[in-house]
Each structure stands twice: as C-alpha cells, then as structure tokens.
Amino acid sequence: MRHLLLIPFLLACSTITEEDFLVSYSEEKCSQIFSCVSGEDQATLDEIYGSQEQCAIDMQADLSSSIEINGLEFQSQQAEECLSHIQTNECNTESTDEDPCNLVWIVVE
C-alpha cells in the first residue's frame, strides 16, 4: 500500500528531458499542422513537408541546430507546460506572447 502512495509524488517530480521534449514537441506540432489544414490545402502541405513524419524529423533537426548555435538552456518545467498547451490548443487558436512554448529555452549569458 505504501508504494501506491508514492506514485503521485514520483509523477509530480518527474521532468522531461530536452531530447524527449524535442521529439514530443515536433510530433505534436506536426500532427496539429496536418490535422488543421483544409482538404484543399493538403497538397501544398504535402509539397512543403512531404509527410507528417518528415515534418517532425525536419523540425527536430532545425530546433537542435538553433539550440546549439544560440547556446540556449532548456527549461523542463516550461517544456511540460508547452506540451500540455499544444495538446489542448485548437486549430484556429493563434500563438500569443503568453504561450508557454516561448519559454522552453532561454539565452544563457
């Protein structure tokens, strides 16, 4: 019984790694891009990204490169909030300054 009481505590203390976040973020964003496009724009989307899977691969590579070039520091708490935000975001919702995804990486001085 004691072990069951520890589960919520352990889950609350878990943090996402930068690598796991990059994978999850790019998969979620590309899924949203592909699911929110109208039928008439699907061909253009396929032309740009190739596929949803290729979109995620390219997005991961672009983000990794940007992180390395700019020397950014990963913030795991904001990363978890970002993923939660993406998963509950509607297709027609625009990004705002308060978007938690804007705070996942910070500039290290």
C-alpha positions as CSV (number, residue, x, y, z in Angstrom):
1,M,0.0,0.0,0.0
2,R,2.9,2.4,0.7
3,H,4.1,2.1,-2.8
4,L,0.8,3.3,-4.2
5,L,1.1,6.5,-2.1
6,L,4.5,7.3,-3.7
7,I,3.3,7.1,-7.3
8,P,1.7,10.6,-7.3
9,F,4.8,12.1,-5.7
10,L,7.1,10.4,-8.2
11,L,5.0,11.6,-11.1
12,A,5.0,15.2,-9.8
13,C,8.8,15.1,-9.5
14,S,9.4,13.8,-13.0
15,T,10.8,16.1,-15.6
16,I,11.0,15.8,-19.3
17,T,14.5,15.7,-20.9
18,E,15.4,18.0,-23.7
19,E,15.7,15.1,-26.2
20,D,12.3,13.7,-25.2
21,F,10.8,17.2,-25.4
22,L,12.2,17.8,-28.9
23,V,10.6,14.5,-30.1
24,S,7.2,15.1,-28.4
25,Y,7.1,18.8,-29.4
26,S,7.8,18.2,-33.1
27,E,5.4,15.3,-33.3
28,E,2.6,17.3,-31.6
29,K,3.2,20.4,-33.7
30,C,3.3,18.5,-37.0
31,S,0.3,16.5,-36.0
32,Q,-1.5,19.8,-35.4
33,I,-0.3,21.3,-38.7
34,F,-1.5,18.2,-40.7
35,S,-4.8,17.8,-38.8
36,C,-5.8,21.5,-39.0
37,V,-5.2,22.1,-42.7
38,S,-8.2,22.1,-45.0
39,G,-8.6,19.5,-47.7
40,E,-7.8,21.9,-50.5
41,D,-4.5,22.9,-48.8
42,Q,-3.4,19.3,-48.2
43,A,-1.5,19.0,-51.5
44,T,0.5,22.2,-50.6
45,L,1.3,20.9,-47.2
46,D,2.5,17.6,-48.6
47,E,4.7,19.5,-51.0
48,I,6.2,21.6,-48.2
49,Y,6.7,18.8,-45.6
50,G,6.4,15.6,-47.5
51,S,4.6,13.9,-44.7
52,Q,3.7,14.4,-41.1
53,E,6.7,12.2,-40.1
54,Q,9.1,14.1,-42.2
55,C,7.8,17.3,-40.8
56,A,8.7,16.1,-37.3
57,I,12.1,14.9,-38.3
58,D,12.9,18.3,-40.0
59,M,11.5,20.3,-37.1
60,Q,13.7,18.3,-34.6
61,A,16.8,18.9,-36.7
62,D,16.0,22.7,-37.1
63,L,15.4,23.1,-33.4
64,S,18.5,21.2,-32.4
65,S,20.6,23.3,-34.7
66,S,19.2,26.5,-33.4
67,I,19.7,25.4,-29.8
68,E,23.3,24.6,-30.4
69,I,24.1,27.7,-32.5
70,N,22.5,30.1,-29.9
71,G,23.7,28.3,-26.8
72,L,20.2,28.1,-25.3
73,E,19.4,26.5,-21.9
74,F,16.5,24.1,-21.7
75,Q,13.7,24.7,-19.0
76,S,12.0,21.4,-18.3
77,Q,9.0,22.9,-16.3
78,Q,8.2,25.2,-19.2
79,A,8.6,22.3,-21.6
80,E,5.9,20.3,-19.8
81,E,3.6,23.3,-19.8
82,C,4.3,23.8,-23.5
83,L,3.3,20.2,-24.4
84,S,0.2,20.5,-22.3
85,H,-0.7,23.8,-24.1
86,I,-0.2,22.2,-27.5
87,Q,-2.3,19.2,-26.7
88,T,-5.2,21.4,-25.6
89,N,-4.8,24.1,-28.3
90,E,-7.5,24.4,-31.0
91,C,-6.6,24.6,-34.7
92,N,-7.8,28.2,-35.0
93,T,-6.0,29.4,-31.8
94,E,-3.2,31.9,-32.5
95,S,0.0,31.9,-30.6
96,T,0.4,34.7,-28.1
97,D,3.2,36.3,-26.1
98,E,1.9,34.2,-23.1
99,D,2.4,30.9,-25.0
100,P,4.5,28.7,-22.6
101,C,6.4,27.3,-25.6
102,N,8.2,30.7,-25.9
103,L,9.9,30.0,-22.5
104,V,11.2,26.5,-23.1
105,W,14.7,27.7,-23.9
106,I,16.4,30.8,-22.5
107,V,19.6,32.6,-23.5
108,V,22.5,31.9,-21.2
109,E,24.7,34.9,-20.7
